[in-house]
Structure formats: structure tokens, C-alpha cells
Amino acid sequence: MSNETIGKYLLKIQEKTIDDQGSYVDMYKIGEDIGLVDKIQTDHIVGILLKDGYIINGRENSKIKLTKEGYKRLKK
């Protein structure tokens, strides 16, 4: 996945959150919103972002939110 796609994904999460602490959003809806064609692509991006510490999972498997590190990456 390109850095541009990953950046778009993080930005869309930020746009969908309600406050600075963030709220959980559906990872597949975010993927659809940025034009990913299937859940496999979304799973791949989410795996990268989880590994890098930019997002965390919620109680429901498809729910994610930005971490402090995720917000920092967006400010670069």
C-alpha cells in the first residue's frame, strides 16, 4: 500500500471522529469512503496501521480509532 493511501485512510478516520480523543469508526466504511475496492485492501491497511501504533481496535472487530501517534502522524 502506498503512503498516500495510508495517509488518506488516517485522514478519513480523523474526519469521522467526533472529538480530539477520537471515537471508534467502522474500518470498512472508511475503506469505502476513500475508494478501496474490497475488504482485503482495508484489512491490509488496518494491519499496517495497528502494527505502527497509529490506530487501535475497539471491542467490535471492525471498529478502530486513532491513537495519539496517529494524530501526530497527521500533523506532519
N, C-alpha and C positions, 0 to 999 in steps of 0.2 A: 504494500500500500504506500502511496506517495505521502510525503509530509503535508502536501496541500490538502489531500483528502482527510488526513488525520486532524489537521487544523480546522477544516470546515466542520468536522464532526464535533470537536470540542466547542467551537463557537456556537453551534446549534444547541448543544446542551446548555450553554450559558444563556442563550436567548430564551430557552424554555423554562429556566428556573425562576422562582418567584422572588427570592431574596439572596443576599450575599452568602448565607450559609448553604444555600442550594436546596433544592428539593429533588426527589427522585423522579426520573423520567423514563419512559419506555425506550430501550435501546434500539428496538426495531423501528419505532416511529421516527426516531432521529435519523436512522439509516435511510428510510424512505424519503424524509424531508430533504436530504442532501443528494438524492438520486442514486443510491446504491441499489443494484438490481436484485439482490437476494439476501437472505438471512446469513448465508455463509460469509459474504463480504463483511456484514455487520459483526458477526462473531469474531472475524479476524481482527478488525479494528479494535473492538472491545478488548480482546485478548492482549493486544499491544498496549493499550491504554491502562489496563489493570496492572500489567507487568511493570510498566513505567511509573505507576503510582499516581496517575492523573485522574483516575476515577475509582469508585468503589461500588460494589454490588449492594443492592437492598435485600430485604427479606425475600421478595419475589425475584426469581432468576432473571427476568428481563428488565428489572429496574436498576438504574445506575444514577450516580450523581458525581459532580466534580469534587475533587479534594482541593486543599489549599495549593498543592503543587500544580494541579490542573489550572487553577486561576492564575498562578504565577506564569505558567507557560503561555497563557493567552495574552498576558501583558507584555510579552517580549516583542 
